Amino acid sequence: MPYFDAASSVPLHPVAREALVAALDEGWADPARLHSEGRRARMLLDAARETAAEAVGCRPDELVFTPSGARALHTGIAGALAGRRRTGRRLVVSAVEHSAVLHAAAAHEAAGGAVAEVPVSRTGRVAAADFGAALGEDTALACLQSANHEVGTEQPVTEVAEACADAGVPLLVDAAQSLAWGPTGGSWSLLAGSAHKWGGPPGVGLLAVRKGVRFAAPPPVDEREAGRAAGFENIPAIVAAAASLRAVRAGAEAAAARLRRLTDLVRSRVPELVPDVEVVGDPVRRLPNLVTFSCLYVDGEALLHALDRQGFSVSSGSSCTSSTLTPSHVLRAMGVLSEGNIRLSLSPSAGASAEEDVERFLDVLAETVREVRGQLGAAGGATGGATGGAAAEPRREQDDQEEPASAGSPAVTVDALGSLCPLPVIELAKAIGDVPVGGVITVLADDEAARVDIPAWCGMRGQEYLGADGTEFRVRRLN
């Protein structure tokens, strides 16, 4: 079964498996003890630290291992903020950071700190100038991911690091998605990663803190890992993580070239095969193994299950697949379609069958999307004439209220209150044909995804989005 969810986690690398088994026999003792077993465990831990530091691009004594990548981010943010508390309490982040960073930012703000969020373009990339402008004299820390986990867009880390250096602000880089492909450039101050992203065992993260960066490890602290990661080190897992990172780096250049050809193929073929689809993320400055697209008039969860039945393991940022029923913060920040979102991310160690697997995915995608749309009453593409299906018909009204640009034409209102993604957009598409060119349609919707998807639909269909007032979304028909 093709596994296309490497951005979430990849299978254990063969080198990691071998290292893990060997270290289970040799690295079980306490590395803080002076007896022979302890010294042997310490040697394994030190060797793993040197290997990881070389891959990261830092000194071994600047790097510690943590129980996860999220813990590395939380510790890095808390420690840098505490170490620079005399400077100020302002934290600057991009709008598309991993949820671990945004949760830490929310906790900081709840405790009385200030948070500035830098917006991104429709490709998901920050502008270095905008990031620099957000830095102030009271800024204690800035955070920027090296590459986005949902759309693959690479960030201008080198340029942002320069802006941070000029402002005297340390920069923490979340490099979880990019470490498998190469070291992070720029004069960053702190860096975090997670082993299960590159083929190491889960439960191992790393945190690098450059010498000279003011850092106060959050309490309680102990003598382990320079006080930055309490508890007994999982030496077998750490050894396996370092070994697998070195192994994937050795083949990264060849893997990147091979997988970029496949993701380029997906980016070009999907719009040809599936109507009303938006490929998102930067087309050039992106990870080589990741491609994301969103399909109008599609329930994301239904599409995921349908593809799974076809034998493909993919992921999604669609609100339709979320227990919170809120759209992906990444897609929302980009202002792109969130419904029917599909993310393909190929493992760096994907074998020779990867090309065949991608071709087969493309072969079944169009029919799978068509079937899911049909289940929602959007079999005709919902471009104004979709009929039938299981979706309940929201109430549609015409009234005598007139818009200045469409005098003499009754306005149309579609009541989609209580309907979840993607039904409000489907009903908007069905009803737009009842409105004369220049007329206005109002959609009543209380689904959070509507705030992202209705404007995105307008952009994709060439209509004018007039804005929202509470649960009222207004659209002017232009064609």
HUCOR-V717126 format. One record per residue. N is the residue number from 1. RES is the residue in one letter. PHI is phi as a letter, one per 20 degrees, with the letter a starting at -180 (* if undefined). BURIAL is # if it has 24 or more other ideal C-beta (glycine too) atoms within 12 Angstrom, else .. Layout:
BEGIN
<<N/RES/PHI/BURIAL> <N/RES/PHI/BURIAL>>
END
This chain:
BEGIN
<<1/M/*/.> <2/P/f/#> <3/Y/d/#> <4/F/d/#> <5/D/c/#> <6/A/f/#> <7/A/f/#> <8/S/e/#> <9/S/a/#> <10/V/c/#> <11/P/f/#> <12/L/f/#> <13/H/f/#> <14/P/g/.> <15/V/f/#> <16/A/f/#> <17/R/f/#> <18/E/f/.> <19/A/f/#> <20/L/f/#> <21/V/f/.> <22/A/f/.> <23/A/f/#> <24/L/f/.> <25/D/e/.> <26/E/d/#> <27/G/d/#> <28/W/e/.> <29/A/e/#> <30/D/f/.> <31/P/f/#> <32/A/e/.> <33/R/e/.> <34/L/e/.> <35/H/f/.> <36/S/f/.> <37/E/f/.> <38/G/f/.> <39/R/f/.> <40/R/f/#> <41/A/f/#> <42/R/f/#> <43/M/f/.> <44/L/f/#> <45/L/f/#> <46/D/f/#> <47/A/f/#> <48/A/f/#> <49/R/f/#> <50/E/f/#> <51/T/f/#> <52/A/f/#> <53/A/f/#> <54/E/f/.> <55/A/f/#> <56/V/f/#> <57/G/n/#> <58/C/b/#> <59/R/f/.> <60/P/g/#> <61/D/f/.> <62/E/e/#> <63/L/d/#> <64/V/c/#> <65/F/d/#> <66/T/c/#> <67/P/f/#> <68/S/a/#> <69/G/f/#> <70/A/f/#> <71/R/f/#> <72/A/f/#> <73/L/f/#> <74/H/f/#> <75/T/f/#> <76/G/f/#> <77/I/f/#> <78/A/f/#> <79/G/f/#> <80/A/f/#> <81/L/f/#> <82/A/f/#> <83/G/f/#> <84/R/d/#> <85/R/f/.> <86/R/f/.> <87/T/f/.> <88/G/r/#> <89/R/c/#> <90/R/e/#> <91/L/d/#> <92/V/d/#> <93/V/c/#> <94/S/e/#> <95/A/f/#> <96/V/d/#> <97/E/f/#> <98/H/g/#> <99/S/g/#> <100/A/f/#> <101/V/f/#> <102/L/f/#> <103/H/f/.> <104/A/f/#> <105/A/f/#> <106/A/f/.> <107/A/f/.> <108/H/f/#> <109/E/f/.> <110/A/f/.> <111/A/e/.> <112/G/o/.> <113/G/e/#> <114/A/d/.> <115/V/c/#> <116/A/d/#> <117/E/d/#> <118/V/e/#> <119/P/f/.> <120/V/c/#> <121/S/f/#> <122/R/f/#> <123/T/e/#> <124/G/n/#> <125/R/d/#> <126/V/e/#> <127/A/e/.> <128/A/g/#> <129/A/f/.> <130/D/f/#> <131/F/f/#> <132/G/f/#> <133/A/f/.> <134/A/f/#> <135/L/e/#> <136/G/c/.> <137/E/f/.> <138/D/e/.> <139/T/f/#> <140/A/e/#> <141/L/b/#> <142/A/c/#> <143/C/c/#> <144/L/b/#> <145/Q/f/#> <146/S/f/#> <147/A/b/#> <148/N/f/#> <149/H/f/#> <150/E/d/#> <151/V/c/#> <152/G/n/#> <153/T/f/#> <154/E/e/#> <155/Q/e/#> <156/P/f/#> <157/V/f/#> <158/T/f/.> <159/E/f/#> <160/V/f/#> <161/A/f/#> <162/E/f/.> <163/A/f/#> <164/C/f/#> <165/A/f/.> <166/D/f/.> <167/A/e/#> <168/G/m/.> <169/V/d/#> <170/P/f/#> <171/L/d/#> <172/L/e/#> <173/V/d/#> <174/D/e/#> <175/A/d/#> <176/A/g/#> <177/Q/e/#> <178/S/d/#> <179/L/f/#> <180/A/f/#> <181/W/e/#> <182/G/q/#> <183/P/f/#> <184/T/e/#> <185/G/f/#> <186/G/n/#> <187/S/e/#> <188/W/f/#> <189/S/d/#> <190/L/c/#> <191/L/b/#> <192/A/c/#> <193/G/b/#> <194/S/c/#> <195/A/f/#> <196/H/f/#> <197/K/e/#> <198/W/d/#> <199/G/o/#> <200/G/e/#> <201/P/f/#> <202/P/f/#> <203/G/n/#> <204/V/c/#> <205/G/c/#> <206/L/c/#> <207/L/c/#> <208/A/d/#> <209/V/c/#> <210/R/f/#> <211/K/g/.> <212/G/n/.> <213/V/e/#> <214/R/f/#> <215/F/b/#> <216/A/c/#> <217/A/g/#> <218/P/f/#> <219/P/f/.> <220/P/f/.> <221/V/d/.> <222/D/c/.> <223/E/e/.> <224/R/f/#> <225/E/l/#> <226/A/l/#> <227/G/m/.> <228/R/d/#> <229/A/b/#> <230/A/f/.> <231/G/o/.> <232/F/f/#> <233/E/f/#> <234/N/e/#> <235/I/f/#> <236/P/g/#> <237/A/f/#> <238/I/f/#> <239/V/f/#> <240/A/f/#> <241/A/f/#> <242/A/f/#> <243/A/f/#> <244/S/f/#> <245/L/f/#> <246/R/f/#> <247/A/f/#> <248/V/f/#> <249/R/f/#> <250/A/f/.> <251/G/d/#> <252/A/f/#> <253/E/f/.> <254/A/f/.> <255/A/f/#> <256/A/f/#> <257/A/f/.> <258/R/f/#> <259/L/f/#> <260/R/f/#> <261/R/f/.> <262/L/f/#> <263/T/f/#> <264/D/f/#> <265/L/f/#> <266/V/f/#> <267/R/g/#> <268/S/e/.> <269/R/e/#> <270/V/g/#> <271/P/f/#> <272/E/f/.> <273/L/e/#> <274/V/c/#> <275/P/f/#> <276/D/l/#> <277/V/c/#> <278/E/c/#> <279/V/e/#> <280/V/d/#> <281/G/n/#> <282/D/f/#> <283/P/f/#> <284/V/d/.> <285/R/e/#> <286/R/b/#> <287/L/f/#> <288/P/f/#> <289/N/d/#> <290/L/c/#> <291/V/b/#> <292/T/c/#> <293/F/b/#> <294/S/c/#> <295/C/d/#> <296/L/f/#> <297/Y/m/#> <298/V/c/#> <299/D/f/#> <300/G/g/#> <301/E/f/#> <302/A/f/#> <303/L/f/#> <304/L/f/#> <305/H/f/.> <306/A/f/#> <307/L/f/#> <308/D/f/#> <309/R/f/.> <310/Q/e/#> <311/G/n/.> <312/F/c/#> <313/S/e/#> <314/V/c/#> <315/S/c/#> <316/S/b/#> <317/G/d/#> <318/S/f/#> <319/S/f/#> <320/C/f/#> <321/T/d/#> <322/S/d/#> <323/S/f/.> <324/T/e/.> <325/L/l/.> <326/T/d/#> <327/P/f/#> <328/S/g/#> <329/H/f/#> <330/V/f/#> <331/L/f/#> <332/R/f/#> <333/A/f/#> <334/M/f/#> <335/G/m/#> <336/V/d/#> <337/L/f/#> <338/S/d/#> <339/E/f/#> <340/G/m/#> <341/N/e/#> <342/I/c/#> <343/R/d/#> <344/L/d/#> <345/S/c/#> <346/L/e/#> <347/S/f/#> <348/P/g/#> <349/S/e/#> <350/A/g/#> <351/G/e/.> <352/A/f/.> <353/S/f/.> <354/A/g/#> <355/E/f/.> <356/E/f/.> <357/D/f/#> <358/V/f/#> <359/E/f/.> <360/R/f/.> <361/F/g/#> <362/L/f/#> <363/D/f/.> <364/V/e/#> <365/L/f/#> <366/A/g/#> <367/E/f/.> <368/T/f/#> <369/V/f/#> <370/R/f/#> <371/E/f/#> <372/V/f/#> <373/R/f/#> <374/G/f/#> <375/Q/f/#> <376/L/d/#> <377/G/m/#> <378/A/c/#> <379/A/f/#> <380/G/e/.> <381/G/n/#> <382/A/l/#> <383/T/e/#> <384/G/p/#> <385/G/c/.> <386/A/f/#> <387/T/c/.> <388/G/m/.> <389/G/o/#> <390/A/e/.> <391/A/f/#> <392/A/f/.> <393/E/e/.> <394/P/f/#> <395/R/f/.> <396/R/d/#> <397/E/c/.> <398/Q/c/.> <399/D/c/.> <400/D/e/.> <401/Q/f/.> <402/E/d/.> <403/E/e/#> <404/P/g/.> <405/A/e/.> <406/S/c/#> <407/A/g/.> <408/G/n/.> <409/S/d/#> <410/P/f/.> <411/A/f/#> <412/V/d/#> <413/T/c/#> <414/V/d/#> <415/D/e/#> <416/A/d/#> <417/L/f/#> <418/G/n/.> <419/S/e/#> <420/L/d/#> <421/C/g/#> <422/P/d/#> <423/L/f/#> <424/P/g/#> <425/V/f/#> <426/I/g/#> <427/E/f/#> <428/L/f/#> <429/A/f/#> <430/K/f/#> <431/A/e/#> <432/I/f/#> <433/G/f/#> <434/D/e/#> <435/V/d/#> <436/P/f/#> <437/V/g/.> <438/G/n/.> <439/G/e/#> <440/V/c/#> <441/I/d/#> <442/T/d/#> <443/V/d/#> <444/L/e/#> <445/A/b/#> <446/D/d/#> <447/D/f/#> <448/E/g/#> <449/A/f/#> <450/A/f/#> <451/R/f/#> <452/V/e/#> <453/D/e/#> <454/I/f/#> <455/P/f/#> <456/A/f/#> <457/W/g/#> <458/C/g/#> <459/G/f/#> <460/M/f/#> <461/R/d/#> <462/G/m/.> <463/Q/d/#> <464/E/d/#> <465/Y/e/#> <466/L/e/#> <467/G/o/.> <468/A/c/#> <469/D/c/.> <470/G/m/.> <471/T/e/#> <472/E/d/#> <473/F/d/#> <474/R/d/#> <475/V/c/#> <476/R/d/#> <477/R/f/#> <478/L/d/.> <479/N/b/.>>
END
